[in-house]
Amino acid sequence: MAFFADIMGTLFERRPGKADTPSHAPMAAMCEELLSAQGEVSGMRLARDILQRYRAMSPEEKHTFFEHLAEAFDIDCGKVIAAAERYATDRDAAAYADLSRAAEPRRQELLRRLNQAPGATEELVQMRLDLLQMKKSPALQRIDLDFAHLFASWFNRGFLVLRHIDWRTPANILEKIIAYEAVHAINDWNDLERRLRPSDRRCFAFFHPAMPEEPLIFVEVALCAGIPGSVQRLLAEGRVPLPDTEIDTAVFYSISNCQEGLRGISFGNSLIKQVVDELRRDLPQVKTFVTLSPVPGLSRHLKAIAKDRPEAAAVLEAAAKGSADALGPHLATLRSLTAEYLLTAKRGDGMPADPVARFHLGNGALLHDVHGLADTSANGMQQSCSAMVNYLYDLAKVERNNETFVTSKTVAASKQVKALSQGSTPGRKP
């Protein structure tokens, strides 16, 4: 493994070498030169200079740069049509190669050549983040598709490395775990220690060899006896770790994407599957794999129906007080409304409205249970009125659930969740 790691490190290590005098040519001319035959020889220097020039640009200049890429480095529609007609007649390798070259915009090859520079992959991820933060025009949307197309290949699962994050992990990585946590905020180093040091807690992250100090996504796992219904219990101070002999359940309670510039590039499915394999190997007694997940669209949904549903308005009013005592009398209603939302609220394409539900159901999980007062933090009260849910990863049914969800958009759910949903409307018997 050490030998293999050395080989991978060599493959992805770019040495800057002796610094050259930065080019003062116009940015457009530098990009054209990088794409030329001459640019292949001096590609690393040109790529470095272009990225350095880009870093120094103002937001307005970056916008102009992207607009230039969209127009000057676009496909030639005439060449595409001609190549397609030739391929339709003569379906040999040469005609196919001509069509492939014509159909790819020149800016994709420009981005590939920019990636020759030391540290370029991380800079290109940041470049796409700049693009995502701009007001979308048709031209910028085309460029974003180019970034997404290339990143899907560059960040293919085969290139990703799974790492166990623990209390011995270098501090610069741990600092980023604190900063990137997107579900349950890590308040300080003591809070992080409670999530990493105990023997019944795990954290795993994907890294890319070209960005070895930047986690791409990480998951936090609690090893439990039974399925929990409250994140406060999982993260409580002074909690006594469970001995291995009592552990039978692995709970994925937080999954955080770290690189906004990689938005739309899916890592979560692969991460969960590989972590399950790791846990089954280390802890064969663990048979149950579930999440304790937020319901980020719930409060927004309840506000939308509150005018016609007094019970939804009552739950929202109680949650707004931020008190478990105020929300307590409404817990049965909250659970029913949450189940109804997750089973019936849809986007225009028929997929579930809730983004976390789409993620786990799309991975083949089953909506197992709904809990009230499960996240009483300010954020938990605000986004979901304290509700959280368990998605169950039944390894024998994951593939079937995934196929059903993709083909018919059917939400796999337990009997208790279906019963909760049927009881959410007054007059309907659960």
The 8 nearest C-alpha neighbors of each residue, nearest first, counted from 0:
[[1, 3, 2, 4, 5, 6, 7, 8],
 [0, 2, 4, 3, 5, 6, 7, 8],
 [1, 3, 5, 0, 4, 6, 7, 8],
 [2, 4, 0, 6, 5, 1, 7, 8],
 [5, 3, 1, 7, 6, 2, 8, 0],
 [4, 6, 8, 2, 3, 7, 9, 1],
 [5, 7, 3, 9, 4, 8, 10, 2],
 [8, 6, 10, 4, 9, 5, 3, 11],
 [9, 7, 5, 11, 6, 10, 12, 4],
 [8, 10, 12, 6, 7, 11, 5, 13],
 [11, 9, 7, 8, 12, 6, 13, 5],
 [10, 12, 8, 9, 209, 208, 7, 13],
 [13, 11, 9, 10, 8, 14, 209, 117],
 [14, 12, 117, 15, 11, 116, 118, 115],
 [13, 15, 16, 117, 12, 116, 17, 118],
 [14, 16, 117, 13, 17, 18, 116, 43],
 [17, 15, 14, 18, 13, 19, 44, 117],
 [16, 18, 19, 15, 14, 44, 20, 43],
 [19, 17, 16, 20, 15, 44, 21, 47],
 [20, 18, 21, 17, 44, 22, 16, 48],
 [19, 21, 22, 18, 23, 48, 44, 17],
 [22, 20, 48, 19, 23, 18, 44, 45],
 [23, 21, 24, 20, 48, 45, 29, 25],
 [22, 24, 21, 25, 26, 29, 20, 48],
 [23, 25, 22, 26, 29, 28, 27, 21],
 [26, 24, 28, 27, 29, 23, 22, 30],
 [25, 27, 29, 28, 30, 24, 49, 52],
 [28, 26, 30, 29, 25, 31, 67, 24],
 [27, 29, 31, 25, 30, 26, 32, 24],
 [30, 28, 32, 26, 31, 27, 33, 25],
 [31, 29, 33, 27, 32, 28, 26, 34],
 [32, 30, 28, 34, 29, 33, 27, 35],
 [31, 33, 35, 29, 38, 34, 30, 28],
 [32, 34, 38, 30, 31, 35, 42, 29],
 [35, 33, 31, 32, 38, 109, 30, 36],
 [36, 34, 38, 32, 37, 33, 31, 39],
 [35, 37, 38, 39, 34, 40, 32, 33],
 [38, 36, 35, 39, 40, 32, 41, 33],
 [37, 39, 33, 35, 42, 41, 32, 36],
 [38, 40, 42, 37, 36, 41, 33, 35],
 [41, 39, 38, 42, 37, 36, 43, 33],
 [40, 42, 38, 44, 39, 43, 45, 37],
 [41, 43, 39, 38, 45, 44, 40, 46],
 [42, 44, 116, 46, 115, 45, 41, 47],
 [45, 43, 47, 46, 42, 41, 48, 116],
 [44, 46, 48, 42, 47, 43, 49, 41],
 [47, 45, 113, 43, 49, 48, 44, 116],
 [46, 48, 44, 116, 50, 45, 49, 51],
 [49, 47, 51, 45, 46, 50, 52, 21],
 [48, 50, 52, 46, 51, 47, 53, 45],
 [51, 49, 53, 47, 52, 48, 46, 54],
 [52, 50, 48, 54, 53, 49, 47, 55],
 [51, 53, 49, 50, 55, 54, 48, 56],
 [52, 54, 50, 56, 51, 55, 49, 61],
 [55, 53, 51, 52, 56, 50, 57, 49],
 [54, 56, 52, 53, 51, 57, 50, 61],
 [57, 55, 53, 60, 54, 61, 58, 52],
 [56, 58, 60, 59, 61, 55, 54, 62],
 [59, 57, 61, 60, 62, 56, 129, 63],
 [58, 60, 62, 57, 61, 63, 56, 64],
 [61, 59, 63, 57, 62, 58, 56, 64],
 [62, 60, 64, 58, 63, 59, 56, 57],
 [61, 63, 59, 65, 60, 64, 58, 66],
 [64, 62, 60, 66, 61, 65, 67, 59],
 [63, 65, 61, 67, 62, 66, 60, 68],
 [66, 64, 68, 62, 67, 63, 69, 61],
 [65, 67, 69, 63, 68, 64, 62, 70],
 [66, 68, 64, 65, 70, 69, 71, 63],
 [69, 67, 65, 72, 66, 71, 70, 64],
 [70, 68, 66, 67, 138, 73, 72, 71],
 [69, 71, 67, 73, 68, 72, 66, 138],
 [72, 70, 68, 67, 73, 69, 66, 106],
 [73, 71, 105, 106, 68, 70, 69, 104],
 [74, 72, 104, 70, 69, 71, 105, 75],
 [73, 75, 104, 76, 103, 102, 101, 105],
 [76, 74, 78, 77, 79, 73, 101, 102],
 [77, 75, 79, 78, 74, 80, 102, 101],
 [76, 78, 80, 79, 75, 81, 82, 74],
 [77, 79, 81, 75, 76, 80, 82, 101],
 [78, 80, 76, 82, 101, 77, 81, 102],
 [79, 81, 83, 77, 78, 82, 84, 76],
 [80, 82, 78, 84, 83, 79, 77, 85],
 [83, 81, 98, 85, 79, 84, 80, 78],
 [84, 82, 86, 80, 85, 81, 98, 79],
 [83, 85, 87, 81, 82, 86, 80, 88],
 [86, 84, 82, 88, 83, 87, 89, 81],
 [85, 87, 90, 89, 83, 94, 88, 84],
 [88, 86, 84, 85, 89, 83, 90, 82],
 [89, 87, 85, 86, 90, 84, 83, 94],
 [88, 90, 86, 91, 85, 87, 94, 84],
 [91, 89, 86, 87, 88, 94, 95, 92],
 [90, 92, 94, 93, 89, 95, 86, 96],
 [91, 93, 95, 94, 96, 90, 97, 89],
 [94, 92, 96, 95, 91, 97, 90, 98],
 [95, 93, 86, 97, 96, 91, 92, 90],
 [94, 96, 92, 98, 93, 97, 86, 99],
 [97, 95, 93, 99, 98, 94, 92, 100],
 [98, 96, 94, 100, 95, 99, 101, 82],
 [97, 99, 82, 95, 101, 96, 100, 83],
 [100, 98, 96, 102, 97, 101, 95, 103],
 [101, 99, 97, 98, 103, 102, 96, 104],
 [100, 102, 98, 79, 99, 103, 78, 97],
 [101, 103, 99, 100, 79, 98, 74, 104],
 [104, 102, 100, 101, 74, 105, 99, 107],
 [105, 103, 74, 73, 106, 107, 72, 102],
 [104, 106, 72, 107, 108, 73, 109, 103],
 [105, 107, 109, 72, 108, 104, 110, 68],
 [108, 106, 110, 109, 105, 104, 145, 111],
 [107, 109, 111, 106, 110, 105, 112, 34],
 [110, 108, 106, 112, 107, 111, 113, 34],
 [111, 109, 113, 107, 108, 112, 106, 114],
 [112, 110, 108, 114, 109, 113, 107, 115],
 [111, 113, 109, 114, 110, 115, 108, 46],
 [114, 112, 46, 110, 115, 111, 109, 116],
 [113, 115, 119, 111, 112, 116, 120, 110],
 [116, 114, 113, 43, 112, 46, 117, 119],
 [115, 117, 43, 119, 47, 114, 46, 118],
 [118, 116, 13, 119, 15, 14, 115, 47],
 [119, 117, 120, 121, 116, 122, 209, 13],
 [118, 120, 114, 122, 116, 117, 121, 123],
 [121, 119, 123, 122, 118, 114, 124, 209],
 [120, 122, 124, 123, 119, 118, 210, 125],
 [123, 121, 119, 125, 124, 120, 126, 118],
 [122, 124, 126, 120, 125, 121, 119, 127],
 [123, 125, 260, 121, 127, 122, 126, 120],
 [124, 126, 128, 122, 123, 127, 260, 129],
 [127, 125, 123, 129, 128, 124, 122, 130],
 [126, 128, 130, 124, 129, 260, 125, 131],
 [129, 127, 260, 125, 131, 130, 126, 132],
 [130, 128, 126, 132, 127, 131, 125, 133],
 [129, 131, 127, 128, 133, 132, 126, 143],
 [132, 130, 128, 133, 129, 127, 260, 143],
 [131, 133, 129, 130, 128, 134, 135, 127],
 [134, 132, 130, 131, 135, 129, 62, 139],
 [135, 133, 136, 132, 131, 130, 139, 62],
 [134, 136, 139, 133, 140, 137, 131, 138],
 [135, 137, 139, 138, 140, 134, 141, 133],
 [138, 136, 140, 139, 141, 135, 142, 69],
 [139, 137, 141, 136, 140, 69, 66, 142],
 [140, 138, 142, 136, 141, 137, 135, 143],
 [139, 141, 143, 137, 142, 138, 136, 135],
 [142, 140, 144, 138, 139, 143, 137, 145],
 [143, 141, 145, 139, 144, 140, 69, 146],
 [142, 144, 140, 146, 145, 141, 147, 139],
 [143, 145, 147, 141, 142, 146, 148, 140],
 [144, 146, 142, 148, 143, 147, 107, 149],
 [145, 147, 143, 149, 148, 144, 150, 142],
 [148, 146, 144, 150, 145, 149, 151, 143],
 [149, 147, 145, 151, 146, 150, 144, 152],
 [150, 148, 146, 152, 151, 147, 153, 145],
 [149, 151, 153, 147, 152, 154, 148, 146],
 [150, 152, 148, 149, 154, 153, 155, 147],
 [153, 151, 155, 150, 149, 154, 148, 147],
 [152, 154, 150, 155, 151, 149, 158, 120],
 [155, 153, 152, 151, 150, 158, 156, 159],
 [154, 156, 152, 157, 153, 158, 151, 159],
 [157, 155, 159, 158, 154, 269, 266, 160],
 [156, 158, 155, 159, 154, 160, 153, 152],
 [159, 157, 156, 155, 154, 207, 160, 208],
 [160, 158, 207, 156, 206, 157, 205, 161],
 [159, 161, 206, 205, 207, 162, 158, 208],
 [162, 160, 205, 204, 206, 159, 203, 163],
 [163, 161, 204, 203, 164, 205, 160, 206],
 [162, 164, 203, 202, 165, 204, 161, 201],
 [165, 163, 202, 203, 168, 162, 204, 166],
 [166, 164, 195, 167, 168, 163, 196, 202],
 [165, 167, 168, 196, 195, 192, 164, 173],
 [168, 166, 165, 169, 164, 170, 196, 173],
 [167, 169, 165, 166, 164, 170, 173, 172],
 [170, 168, 171, 172, 167, 173, 166, 174],
 [169, 171, 173, 172, 174, 168, 167, 175],
 [170, 172, 174, 173, 169, 175, 212, 168],
 [173, 171, 175, 170, 174, 169, 176, 212],
 [172, 174, 170, 176, 175, 171, 177, 169],
 [175, 173, 177, 171, 172, 176, 170, 178],
 [174, 176, 178, 172, 177, 173, 179, 171],
 [175, 177, 173, 179, 174, 178, 180, 172],
 [178, 176, 174, 175, 185, 180, 179, 173],
 [177, 179, 175, 176, 180, 174, 185, 181],
 [178, 180, 176, 257, 177, 175, 181, 255],
 [181, 179, 177, 255, 178, 184, 176, 182],
 [180, 182, 255, 179, 183, 184, 256, 254],
 [183, 181, 253, 180, 184, 255, 254, 293],
 [184, 182, 181, 185, 180, 253, 378, 252],
 [183, 185, 180, 186, 182, 181, 177, 178],
 [186, 184, 177, 190, 187, 191, 183, 180],
 [185, 187, 184, 190, 188, 191, 177, 189],
 [186, 188, 190, 189, 185, 191, 177, 192],
 [187, 189, 191, 190, 192, 186, 185, 177],
 [190, 188, 192, 191, 187, 193, 186, 185],
 [189, 191, 187, 193, 188, 192, 185, 186],
 [190, 192, 188, 194, 189, 193, 185, 195],
 [191, 193, 189, 195, 194, 196, 190, 188],
 [194, 192, 190, 191, 195, 196, 189, 197],
 [195, 193, 191, 192, 200, 196, 190, 197],
 [194, 196, 192, 165, 166, 193, 200, 197],
 [195, 197, 192, 166, 193, 194, 198, 165],
 [198, 196, 199, 200, 195, 240, 193, 194],
 [197, 199, 200, 196, 240, 241, 201, 242],
 [200, 198, 222, 197, 240, 241, 221, 201],
 [199, 201, 221, 197, 198, 220, 195, 222],
 [202, 200, 220, 219, 195, 221, 203, 199],
 [201, 203, 219, 164, 218, 220, 163, 195],
 [204, 202, 163, 164, 217, 218, 162, 219],
 [205, 203, 217, 162, 216, 161, 214, 218],
 [204, 206, 161, 160, 215, 216, 214, 159],
 [207, 205, 214, 160, 159, 215, 211, 161],
 [206, 208, 159, 210, 209, 211, 160, 158],
 [209, 207, 211, 210, 11, 206, 8, 159],
 [208, 210, 207, 11, 211, 120, 118, 12],
 [211, 209, 207, 208, 213, 212, 121, 206],
 [212, 210, 208, 213, 207, 209, 206, 214],
 [213, 211, 210, 172, 214, 206, 171, 207],
 [212, 214, 210, 211, 215, 206, 172, 175],
 [215, 213, 206, 216, 205, 204, 257, 212],
 [214, 216, 257, 205, 206, 258, 256, 213],
 [217, 215, 256, 257, 255, 204, 205, 214],
 [218, 216, 204, 203, 255, 254, 205, 256],
 [217, 219, 254, 203, 253, 202, 220, 204],
 [220, 218, 202, 253, 251, 201, 252, 254],
 [221, 219, 251, 201, 250, 200, 202, 252],
 [220, 222, 200, 250, 249, 223, 199, 201],
 [221, 223, 249, 199, 248, 200, 246, 250],
 [224, 222, 248, 246, 225, 221, 249, 247],
 [223, 225, 246, 247, 248, 245, 226, 222],
 [224, 226, 248, 223, 227, 247, 246, 287],
 [225, 227, 248, 228, 224, 223, 289, 250],
 [228, 226, 229, 225, 291, 223, 230, 233],
 [227, 229, 370, 373, 226, 230, 291, 387],
 [230, 228, 373, 231, 232, 227, 374, 233],
 [229, 231, 233, 232, 373, 374, 234, 228],
 [230, 232, 234, 229, 233, 235, 374, 373],
 [233, 231, 235, 230, 234, 229, 227, 238],
 [232, 234, 230, 231, 235, 229, 221, 227],
 [235, 233, 231, 232, 230, 236, 193, 194],
 [236, 234, 232, 231, 238, 233, 237, 230],
 [237, 235, 238, 234, 193, 190, 232, 239],
 [238, 236, 239, 235, 193, 240, 234, 232],
 [237, 239, 236, 235, 240, 234, 232, 233],
 [238, 240, 237, 241, 197, 236, 242, 235],
 [241, 239, 199, 197, 238, 242, 198, 200],
 [240, 242, 199, 243, 245, 239, 246, 223],
 [243, 241, 244, 245, 240, 246, 199, 198],
 [242, 244, 246, 245, 241, 199, 282, 198],
 [243, 245, 242, 246, 241, 284, 247, 224],
 [246, 244, 243, 242, 224, 241, 247, 223],
 [247, 245, 224, 223, 243, 244, 248, 222],
 [246, 248, 285, 224, 284, 286, 223, 245],
 [249, 247, 287, 223, 285, 225, 222, 224],
 [250, 248, 222, 288, 221, 223, 287, 289],
 [249, 251, 289, 221, 290, 220, 252, 288],
 [252, 250, 290, 220, 253, 219, 289, 291],
 [251, 253, 291, 290, 250, 219, 220, 292],
 [252, 254, 219, 218, 182, 251, 255, 183],
 [255, 253, 218, 217, 219, 256, 252, 182],
 [256, 254, 181, 217, 216, 180, 257, 253],
 [257, 255, 216, 258, 215, 217, 254, 179],
 [256, 258, 215, 216, 179, 255, 259, 214],
 [259, 257, 260, 261, 215, 256, 262, 216],
 [260, 258, 261, 262, 128, 257, 256, 124],
 [259, 261, 128, 124, 258, 127, 262, 125],
 [262, 260, 259, 258, 264, 263, 124, 150],
 [263, 261, 259, 260, 264, 258, 265, 147],
 [262, 264, 265, 261, 147, 151, 260, 259],
 [265, 263, 262, 261, 151, 266, 147, 150],
 [266, 264, 267, 263, 268, 262, 269, 151],
 [267, 265, 269, 268, 270, 264, 216, 156],
 [268, 266, 270, 269, 265, 271, 216, 254],
 [267, 269, 270, 271, 266, 362, 272, 265],
 [270, 268, 272, 267, 271, 266, 273, 156],
 [269, 271, 267, 273, 268, 272, 274, 266],
 [270, 272, 274, 268, 273, 269, 275, 267],
 [273, 271, 275, 269, 270, 274, 268, 276],
 [272, 274, 276, 270, 275, 271, 269, 277],
 [273, 275, 277, 271, 276, 272, 270, 278],
 [276, 274, 278, 272, 273, 277, 279, 271],
 [275, 277, 273, 279, 274, 278, 280, 272],
 [278, 276, 274, 280, 275, 279, 273, 281],
 [277, 279, 281, 275, 280, 282, 276, 274],
 [280, 278, 283, 282, 276, 277, 281, 275],
 [279, 281, 277, 278, 282, 283, 276, 275],
 [282, 280, 278, 279, 283, 277, 276, 284],
 [283, 281, 279, 284, 278, 280, 285, 243],
 [282, 284, 279, 285, 280, 281, 278, 286],
 [283, 285, 282, 247, 286, 246, 279, 244],
 [286, 284, 247, 248, 283, 282, 287, 279],
 [285, 287, 247, 284, 248, 288, 283, 279],
 [286, 288, 248, 285, 249, 289, 247, 393],
 [289, 287, 249, 392, 248, 250, 391, 286],
 [290, 288, 391, 250, 390, 392, 389, 251],
 [291, 289, 251, 389, 250, 390, 252, 292],
 [290, 292, 252, 389, 388, 251, 387, 250],
 [291, 293, 388, 387, 290, 252, 389, 294],
 [294, 292, 387, 295, 388, 386, 291, 383],
 [293, 295, 383, 297, 296, 387, 292, 355],
 [294, 296, 382, 297, 293, 383, 353, 355],
 [297, 295, 353, 299, 294, 298, 300, 382],
 [296, 298, 383, 300, 299, 294, 295, 301],
 [299, 297, 383, 301, 382, 300, 296, 302],
 [298, 300, 302, 297, 296, 301, 303, 382],
 [301, 299, 297, 303, 298, 302, 296, 304],
 [302, 300, 298, 304, 303, 299, 311, 305],
 [303, 301, 305, 299, 300, 304, 298, 312],
 [302, 304, 300, 301, 305, 299, 306, 298],
 [303, 305, 301, 302, 306, 307, 308, 300],
 [306, 304, 312, 308, 302, 311, 307, 301],
 [305, 307, 304, 308, 309, 312, 303, 302],
 [308, 306, 305, 304, 309, 311, 312, 303],
 [307, 309, 305, 311, 310, 306, 304, 312],
 [310, 308, 312, 311, 305, 313, 307, 306],
 [309, 311, 313, 312, 308, 314, 332, 305],
 [312, 310, 305, 314, 313, 309, 308, 301],
 [311, 313, 305, 309, 315, 310, 314, 316],
 [312, 314, 310, 316, 311, 315, 309, 317],
 [315, 313, 311, 317, 316, 312, 318, 329],
 [316, 314, 318, 312, 313, 317, 319, 311],
 [315, 317, 313, 319, 314, 318, 312, 320],
 [316, 318, 326, 314, 325, 319, 315, 320],
 [319, 317, 315, 384, 320, 321, 316, 380],
 [318, 320, 316, 321, 317, 315, 381, 380],
 [321, 319, 318, 322, 317, 325, 316, 326],
 [322, 320, 319, 318, 380, 323, 377, 317],
 [321, 323, 325, 324, 320, 326, 318, 317],
 [322, 324, 326, 325, 327, 372, 321, 375],
 [325, 323, 327, 322, 326, 328, 317, 321],
 [326, 324, 322, 317, 323, 327, 320, 328],
 [325, 327, 317, 323, 329, 324, 328, 318],
 [326, 328, 324, 329, 330, 325, 323, 372],
 [329, 327, 326, 330, 325, 331, 324, 332],
 [330, 328, 332, 327, 326, 331, 333, 314],
 [329, 331, 333, 332, 327, 371, 328, 334],
 [332, 330, 334, 333, 329, 335, 328, 371],
 [331, 333, 335, 329, 330, 334, 336, 423],
 [334, 332, 330, 336, 331, 335, 337, 329],
 [333, 335, 337, 331, 332, 336, 369, 371],
 [336, 334, 423, 419, 332, 420, 338, 337],
 [335, 337, 339, 333, 423, 338, 334, 332],
 [338, 336, 340, 334, 339, 335, 333, 341],
 [337, 339, 420, 335, 341, 340, 336, 416],
 [340, 338, 420, 336, 342, 337, 341, 343],
 [341, 339, 344, 337, 338, 343, 342, 336],
 [340, 342, 338, 339, 343, 344, 337, 351],
 [341, 343, 339, 340, 338, 344, 410, 420],
 [342, 344, 340, 339, 341, 345, 351, 338],
 [345, 343, 340, 352, 351, 341, 342, 346],
 [346, 344, 351, 352, 349, 350, 343, 347],
 [345, 347, 352, 349, 348, 350, 351, 344],
 [346, 348, 349, 345, 350, 352, 351, 344],
 [349, 347, 346, 350, 345, 351, 408, 352],
 [348, 350, 346, 345, 347, 351, 408, 352],
 [349, 351, 345, 346, 348, 408, 352, 357],
 [352, 350, 345, 353, 357, 344, 346, 349],
 [351, 353, 345, 346, 344, 354, 350, 296],
 [352, 354, 356, 296, 351, 355, 357, 295],
 [355, 353, 357, 356, 358, 352, 351, 295],
 [356, 354, 358, 357, 353, 359, 294, 293],
 [355, 357, 353, 354, 358, 359, 360, 351],
 [358, 356, 354, 360, 355, 361, 359, 351],
 [357, 359, 355, 361, 356, 360, 354, 362],
 [358, 360, 362, 361, 356, 364, 357, 355],
 [361, 359, 364, 363, 362, 357, 358, 356],
 [360, 362, 358, 359, 363, 357, 401, 404],
 [363, 361, 359, 360, 364, 401, 268, 358],
 [362, 364, 401, 397, 400, 360, 361, 398],
 [363, 365, 392, 360, 391, 359, 390, 362],
 [366, 364, 411, 391, 412, 390, 367, 360],
 [367, 365, 412, 390, 411, 413, 368, 389],
 [366, 368, 413, 390, 389, 365, 391, 412],
 [369, 367, 389, 388, 416, 366, 370, 415],
 [368, 370, 388, 334, 387, 389, 338, 416],
 [371, 369, 387, 386, 228, 373, 388, 334],
 [370, 372, 386, 373, 330, 385, 334, 333],
 [373, 371, 385, 374, 375, 386, 370, 323],
 [372, 374, 229, 371, 385, 386, 387, 370],
 [375, 373, 385, 379, 372, 376, 230, 229],
 [374, 376, 385, 379, 380, 372, 373, 377],
 [377, 375, 379, 378, 374, 380, 385, 321],
 [378, 376, 380, 379, 381, 375, 321, 374],
 [377, 379, 381, 376, 380, 382, 375, 383],
 [378, 380, 385, 376, 374, 381, 377, 382],
 [381, 379, 384, 385, 377, 378, 383, 375],
 [380, 382, 378, 379, 384, 383, 377, 298],
 [383, 381, 295, 298, 379, 380, 378, 384],
 [382, 384, 297, 298, 385, 386, 294, 380],
 [383, 385, 380, 318, 386, 381, 382, 379],
 [386, 384, 380, 374, 372, 379, 375, 383],
 [387, 385, 371, 383, 370, 373, 384, 372],
 [386, 388, 293, 370, 292, 373, 294, 369],
 [389, 387, 369, 292, 291, 368, 370, 390],
 [388, 390, 291, 290, 368, 367, 289, 292],
 [391, 389, 366, 290, 365, 367, 289, 364],
 [390, 392, 289, 365, 364, 367, 393, 288],
 [393, 391, 364, 288, 289, 394, 397, 365],
 [392, 394, 396, 395, 397, 391, 364, 288],
 [393, 395, 397, 396, 392, 398, 288, 364],
 [394, 396, 393, 397, 398, 399, 392, 400],
 [397, 395, 399, 393, 394, 398, 400, 363],
 [398, 396, 363, 400, 394, 399, 393, 364],
 [397, 399, 401, 400, 396, 363, 402, 395],
 [398, 400, 402, 396, 401, 397, 403, 363],
 [401, 399, 363, 397, 403, 402, 398, 396],
 [400, 402, 363, 404, 398, 399, 403, 361],
 [401, 403, 399, 405, 404, 400, 406, 398],
 [404, 402, 400, 406, 401, 405, 407, 409],
 [403, 405, 408, 409, 401, 402, 407, 406],
 [406, 404, 402, 408, 403, 407, 401, 361],
 [405, 407, 403, 404, 408, 402, 409, 401],
 [406, 408, 409, 404, 403, 405, 402, 410],
 [409, 407, 404, 405, 406, 350, 410, 403],
 [408, 410, 404, 407, 403, 411, 405, 406],
 [409, 411, 412, 404, 342, 408, 360, 365],
 [410, 412, 365, 366, 409, 400, 413, 360],
 [413, 411, 366, 365, 367, 410, 416, 417],
 [412, 414, 367, 416, 415, 366, 417, 365],
 [415, 413, 417, 416, 418, 412, 367, 419],
 [414, 416, 418, 417, 413, 419, 368, 367],
 [417, 415, 419, 418, 413, 414, 368, 338],
 [418, 416, 420, 414, 419, 415, 421, 413],
 [417, 419, 415, 429, 421, 416, 420, 414],
 [420, 418, 335, 416, 422, 417, 421, 338],
 [419, 421, 339, 338, 335, 417, 423, 422],
 [422, 420, 429, 418, 419, 423, 427, 417],
 [421, 423, 429, 419, 420, 424, 427, 428],
 [424, 422, 335, 420, 336, 421, 425, 419],
 [423, 425, 422, 427, 426, 421, 420, 336],
 [426, 424, 427, 423, 422, 428, 310, 421],
 [427, 425, 424, 428, 422, 423, 429, 421],
 [428, 426, 425, 422, 424, 421, 429, 423],
 [427, 429, 422, 426, 421, 425, 424, 418],
 [428, 422, 418, 421, 427, 419, 420, 423]]
